[in-house]
Amino acid sequence: MKFFSLVASNLKRKKVRTLLTILSIFVAFFLFGLLCALKKALDGGVSVAGADRLITRHKVSIIQMMPVSYRNRIASMPGVSGIASQSWFGGIYQDPSNFFATLAVDPEPFLELYPEFVLPADQKATWLKTRTGAIVGRATAERFKWKVGDRIPLQSPIWQREDGGHAWEFDLVGIYDAGKKGTDTTQFFLHYDYYDEGRAFAKGQIGWFTVRIADPAQAAQIAARIDREFANSPTETKTEPEGAFAAGFAQQVGDIGLIVTGIMSAVFFTILLVAGNTIAQGVRERVEEIGVLKAVGFPNGLVLGLVLAESCLIAALGGLVGLGLAWLATMGGSPVPGLLPVFFIPSKDILLGIVLVLALGLLTGLLPALQAMRLGVADALRRQT
């Protein structure tokens, strides 16, 4: 600590240059944090997917529907321990910008298959017996200031009612919380029976089935068995693990992991060059001072450490502040909750960011530090600054 003032004074020598270097590192790590949150948002379904859950959908596309009668045939297959249907409703509340995932489900088996959706027992009982009942995640309830007992009107651009309208009304009977981190608490769930009876077309059709299996090790065999059951039928199926199903949605947007890696590699290399040049230039400007330090007894190792400390301090001032502000920015949740319901920087990415800050500081300062360490006293004192 006694040498900190010496390191700090060196940073003040060229204030504008130091400030611009810190700012460039700040921007890089602020961007890193936001990209990590974006990646987490798009991969969120993968991280919370159950190993014991399969998704059975139409072979052609997820937007193609399947007969609800498939449910009993799948449920009777060996290795299947539970099944629930889900159908995309596409709800909008008051304004098109107020969009969030809205799904028609089989309430009781759905809650059994997804224990991460935590609903109080009394609210669960009410939902099961209320035909027009619906439950919603805590995040969406707080967003619109909904409470249990409210009558919620939603518009569906997809599903027209038998009376010709697109307006649907639901009784909010429950608000669920996340049973584990990463669980989406923006979704809205309604009774499949109410939705199927009220819509004008596609009656008796569902979007996909969630299938629970007794032994996750048998997932591939059970998936193949389900698809064989409906092979050569008018509605063939594709069955895959829930994680693969969720990953497929993310890949429709793009390989965010590859994008993040590519951007950060380019940015890191650029900042490495910029910061390295800044530190090297600062060392060249202080050749005589380094010579004086050595002349009064500063060992080579200490000179090496001082230069590395300077580079690490620059990296920390920019990188840690940028990472910290990105973390604070994501604490408030998603800027577009309807599209990115889960939006935060995972702890492992925070740790990775800290490691990258340290690596940046060491790499940018290593070459200038070695040059300063190897500098002879006589040569340093003869040079002009």
C-alpha positions in Angstrom: 0.0 0.0 0.0 2.9 2.4 0.6 3.7 2.5 -3.1 0.1 3.2 -4.1 0.6 7.0 -4.1 3.5 6.5 -6.5 1.4 4.4 -8.9 -1.5 6.9 -8.6 0.7 9.8 -9.4 2.0 8.2 -12.5 -1.6 7.9 -13.7 -2.1 11.6 -13.2 0.8 12.5 -15.4 -1.3 12.4 -18.6 -4.8 12.7 -17.3 -6.7 12.9 -20.6 -4.8 9.9 -22.0 -5.4 7.8 -18.9 -9.1 8.8 -18.7 -9.7 7.8 -22.4 -8.0 4.5 -21.8 -10.1 3.8 -18.7 -13.2 4.9 -20.6 -12.5 2.5 -23.4 -12.1 -0.4 -21.0 -15.3 0.7 -19.2 -17.3 0.5 -22.4 -15.9 -2.9 -23.3 -16.8 -4.5 -19.9 -20.2 -2.7 -19.7 -21.0 -4.2 -23.1 -19.7 -7.6 -21.9 -22.1 -7.6 -19.0 -25.1 -6.7 -21.1 -24.3 -9.3 -23.7 -24.0 -11.9 -21.0 -27.4 -10.9 -19.7 -28.8 -11.1 -23.3 -27.3 -14.6 -23.7 -28.8 -15.7 -20.4 -32.2 -14.3 -21.5 -32.2 -16.2 -24.8 -30.8 -19.4 -23.2 -33.0 -19.2 -20.1 -35.3 -22.0 -21.2 -32.3 -24.3 -21.6 -30.9 -23.7 -18.2 -34.2 -24.5 -16.4 -35.3 -27.3 -18.6 -36.0 -30.6 -16.8 -34.0 -33.6 -17.7 -37.1 -35.7 -17.2 -39.2 -33.7 -19.6 -39.7 -34.2 -23.3 -41.5 -32.0 -25.8 -43.7 -33.5 -28.5 -44.7 -31.2 -31.3 -45.8 -31.3 -34.9 -43.0 -32.7 -37.1 -43.2 -29.8 -39.6 -43.2 -26.8 -37.3 -44.1 -25.6 -33.8 -46.9 -23.4 -35.3 -48.6 -26.5 -36.7 -51.1 -28.0 -34.2 -51.8 -31.5 -33.2 -55.0 -33.5 -32.1 -55.6 -33.4 -28.3 -56.4 -37.1 -28.6 -52.7 -37.8 -28.9 -52.5 -37.1 -25.2 -54.0 -40.4 -24.0 -52.0 -42.5 -26.5 -48.8 -40.9 -25.3 -49.8 -41.2 -21.6 -50.3 -45.0 -22.0 -46.8 -45.6 -23.4 -44.2 -47.4 -21.2 -41.8 -45.0 -19.5 -44.2 -42.0 -19.6 -45.2 -40.8 -16.1 -47.1 -37.6 -16.9 -48.3 -35.4 -19.8 -49.8 -32.0 -20.2 -50.7 -30.0 -23.3 -49.7 -26.4 -24.0 -51.0 -24.0 -26.7 -49.8 -20.6 -27.6 -52.5 -18.0 -26.9 -50.6 -14.8 -27.7 -52.1 -12.4 -25.2 -51.9 -8.6 -25.3 -53.0 -6.4 -22.5 -54.5 -3.0 -23.5 -51.7 -2.1 -25.8 -49.7 -4.1 -28.4 -46.5 -3.2 -26.5 -47.9 -5.0 -23.4 -47.1 -8.5 -24.8 -46.2 -11.5 -22.7 -46.2 -15.3 -23.1 -49.7 -16.5 -22.6 -50.4 -20.3 -22.8 -53.5 -22.5 -22.5 -52.6 -25.5 -20.4 -54.1 -28.5 -18.6 -53.8 -26.9 -15.0 -53.4 -29.9 -12.8 -50.9 -32.0 -14.8 -49.1 -28.8 -15.9 -48.3 -27.8 -12.3 -47.2 -31.4 -11.5 -44.8 -31.3 -14.4 -43.5 -27.9 -13.5 -42.8 -27.7 -9.8 -40.6 -24.7 -10.3 -43.8 -22.7 -10.7 -44.7 -22.2 -7.0 -48.4 -21.5 -6.4 -50.0 -21.3 -2.9 -52.3 -24.3 -2.2 -55.4 -22.3 -1.9 -54.8 -20.5 -5.2 -54.1 -23.8 -6.9 -57.3 -25.3 -5.7 -59.2 -22.2 -6.9 -57.6 -22.4 -10.3 -58.4 -26.0 -10.8 -62.1 -25.5 -10.3 -62.5 -22.1 -12.0 -63.1 -22.5 -15.7 -62.3 -18.9 -16.5 -59.5 -18.8 -14.0 -55.9 -17.9 -14.9 -52.6 -17.6 -13.0 -49.7 -15.2 -13.8 -46.1 -14.8 -12.7 -45.0 -12.4 -10.1 -43.1 -10.2 -12.5 -46.1 -9.6 -14.8 -48.5 -9.1 -11.8 -46.2 -6.4 -10.4 -45.7 -4.8 -13.9 -49.4 -4.2 -14.3 -50.3 -4.0 -10.6 -52.6 -7.0 -10.8 -53.9 -8.8 -7.8 -55.8 -12.0 -7.1 -59.5 -11.4 -7.8 -59.0 -9.0 -10.7 -60.8 -9.5 -14.0 -58.1 -9.5 -16.8 -59.1 -8.6 -20.4 -56.7 -9.8 -23.0 -56.7 -9.5 -26.8 -55.5 -12.4 -28.9 -54.4 -11.6 -32.5 -54.4 -15.3 -33.2 -57.6 -16.7 -31.6 -61.0 -15.3 -32.6 -63.9 -16.1 -30.3 -67.0 -17.8 -31.6 -68.8 -14.5 -31.3 -66.3 -13.0 -33.8 -64.3 -10.9 -31.3 -60.7 -11.2 -30.2 -61.3 -10.0 -26.6 -61.1 -12.6 -23.9 -61.6 -12.2 -20.1 -60.1 -14.2 -17.3 -60.4 -14.2 -13.5 -57.0 -13.9 -11.9 -57.0 -16.6 -9.2 -53.3 -17.0 -8.5 -49.8 -15.5 -8.7 -46.9 -17.9 -9.0 -43.3 -17.4 -7.9 -40.1 -18.9 -9.0 -39.1 -22.1 -7.3 -35.5 -21.8 -8.6 -33.4 -19.0 -10.1 -33.9 -18.5 -13.8 -37.6 -19.5 -13.8 -39.7 -17.2 -16.0 -42.2 -15.3 -13.9 -43.7 -13.2 -16.7 -46.0 -15.9 -18.1 -49.8 -16.1 -18.0 -51.6 -19.5 -17.9 -55.2 -20.2 -18.6 -57.5 -23.3 -18.8 -57.2 -25.2 -22.1 -60.9 -26.3 -21.9 -62.1 -22.7 -21.6 -59.9 -21.6 -24.5 -60.9 -24.6 -26.7 -64.6 -24.1 -26.1 -64.5 -20.4 -26.8 -62.4 -20.2 -30.0 -63.9 -20.2 -33.4 -61.6 -22.7 -35.1 -59.1 -25.5 -34.6 -61.1 -27.0 -31.8 -59.6 -30.2 -30.3 -56.1 -29.1 -31.4 -53.1 -28.3 -29.2 -49.7 -26.7 -29.7 -47.4 -29.3 -28.1 -47.2 -31.8 -25.2 -44.8 -31.8 -22.3 -44.1 -35.4 -21.5 -42.5 -36.5 -18.2 -40.5 -39.7 -18.2 -39.7 -42.0 -15.4 -36.0 -42.5 -16.4 -34.1 -39.6 -18.1 -31.6 -42.1 -19.3 -34.3 -43.5 -21.6 -35.2 -40.2 -23.1 -33.9 -41.0 -26.6 -35.7 -44.4 -26.7 -39.0 -43.0 -25.4 -38.9 -40.0 -27.9 -38.3 -42.4 -30.8 -41.2 -44.6 -29.5 -43.6 -41.6 -29.5 -42.6 -40.5 -33.0 -43.0 -44.1 -34.3 -46.5 -44.2 -32.9 -47.6 -41.4 -35.1 -45.4 -42.1 -38.1 -47.3 -42.0 -41.5 -50.3 -40.3 -39.8 -51.7 -37.0 -41.1 -50.0 -35.3 -38.1 -46.6 -36.8 -37.5 -44.6 -35.7 -34.4 -41.2 -34.7 -33.4 -40.2 -35.4 -29.8 -37.0 -34.1 -28.2 -35.7 -33.2 -24.7 -37.0 -30.0 -23.3 -33.6 -28.4 -23.3 -33.1 -29.1 -27.0 -36.6 -27.7 -27.7 -35.7 -24.4 -25.8 -32.3 -24.2 -27.5 -34.1 -24.4 -30.9 -36.0 -21.2 -30.0 -32.8 -19.4 -29.1 -31.1 -20.5 -32.3 -33.9 -18.9 -34.3 -32.5 -15.6 -33.1 -28.9 -16.7 -33.6 -26.0 -18.3 -31.8 -25.8 -15.7 -29.1 -22.9 -17.5 -27.4 -20.8 -17.3 -30.6 -21.8 -13.7 -31.1 -20.8 -12.8 -27.5 -17.5 -14.6 -27.9 -16.7 -13.0 -31.2 -17.5 -9.5 -30.1 -15.6 -9.8 -26.8 -12.6 -11.4 -28.5 -12.4 -8.5 -31.0 -13.0 -5.9 -28.3 -10.5 -7.5 -25.9 -7.8 -7.6 -28.5 -8.4 -4.0 -29.5 -8.4 -2.8 -25.8 -5.3 -4.9 -25.2 -3.5 -3.0 -28.0 -4.8 0.4 -26.8 -4.0 0.0 -23.2 -0.7 -1.8 -23.8 0.4 1.1 -26.0 -0.7 3.6 -23.3 1.3 1.8 -20.6 4.4 1.4 -22.8 4.3 5.1 -23.8 4.1 6.0 -20.1 7.1 3.8 -19.3 9.1 5.4 -22.2 8.3 8.9 -20.8 9.6 7.9 -17.4 12.8 6.3 -18.3 14.9 8.7 -16.3 12.6 8.4 -13.3 12.9 4.6 -13.4 16.7 5.0 -13.6 16.6 7.2 -10.4 14.4 4.6 -8.6 16.9 1.9 -9.4 19.8 4.2 -8.4 18.4 4.7 -5.0 17.9 1.0 -4.4 14.6 -0.1 -5.9 15.1 -3.7 -7.0 14.1 -5.0 -10.5 11.2 -7.0 -9.0 9.7 -3.9 -7.4 10.0 -1.9 -10.6 8.3 -4.7 -12.4 5.5 -4.8 -9.8 5.0 -1.0 -9.9 4.4 -1.0 -13.7 2.1 -4.1 -13.5 0.2 -2.4 -10.6 -0.3 0.6 -12.8 -1.7 -1.4 -15.7 -3.9 -3.5 -13.4 -5.2 -0.3 -11.7 -6.2 1.1 -15.1 -7.9 -2.1 -16.1 -9.7 -2.3 -12.7 -10.9 1.3 -12.8 -12.5 0.8 -16.2 -13.4 -2.9 -16.2 -14.8 -3.4 -12.7 -16.8 -0.2 -12.9 -18.2 -1.2 -16.3 -19.0 -4.7 -15.1 -20.6 -3.3 -11.9 -22.8 -0.8 -13.7 -23.9 -3.5 -16.2 -24.9 -5.6 -13.1 -26.8 -2.7 -11.6 -28.5 -2.0 -15.0 -29.8 -5.6 -15.2 -31.0 -5.7 -11.6 -34.1 -3.9 -12.6 -35.1 -6.7 -14.9 -35.6 -6.9 -18.6 -36.2 -3.7 -20.7 -38.6 -5.8 -22.8 -40.1 -8.4 -20.4 -42.5 -9.7 -23.0 -39.5 -10.8 -25.2 -36.7 -11.3 -22.7 -38.4 -12.4 -19.4 -35.2 -13.6 -17.7 -32.6 -10.8 -17.8 -29.6 -10.9 -15.4 -25.9 -11.5 -15.4 -25.1 -15.0 -14.0 -22.6 -15.2 -11.2 -20.2 -17.3 -13.4 -20.1 -14.5 -16.0 -19.4 -11.9 -13.2 -16.5 -14.1 -12.1 -15.4 -14.5 -15.8 -15.5 -10.7 -16.2 -13.3 -10.2 -13.1 -10.8 -12.7 -14.4 -10.7 -10.9 -17.8 -10.1 -7.6 -16.1 -7.2 -9.0 -14.2 -5.9 -10.7 -17.4 -6.2 -7.5 -19.3 -4.2 -5.6 -16.6 -1.4 -8.2 -16.5 -1.2 -8.6 -20.3 -1.1 -4.9 -21.1 1.5 -4.2 -18.4 3.8 -7.3 -18.9 5.9 -6.1 -21.8 6.4 -2.5 -20.6 7.1 -3.9 -17.1 9.8 -6.3 -18.4 11.3 -3.4 -20.4 11.5 -1.3 -17.3 12.9 -4.1 -15.2 15.7 -4.8 -17.7 16.6 -1.1 -18.1 20.1 -0.4 -16.9 20.7 2.5 -14.5 23.4 4.2 -16.6 21.4 3.9 -19.8 18.2 5.3 -18.2 20.0 8.3 -16.7 21.7 9.2 -20.1 18.4 9.2 -22.0 16.3 12.3 -22.5 12.6 12.2 -21.6 
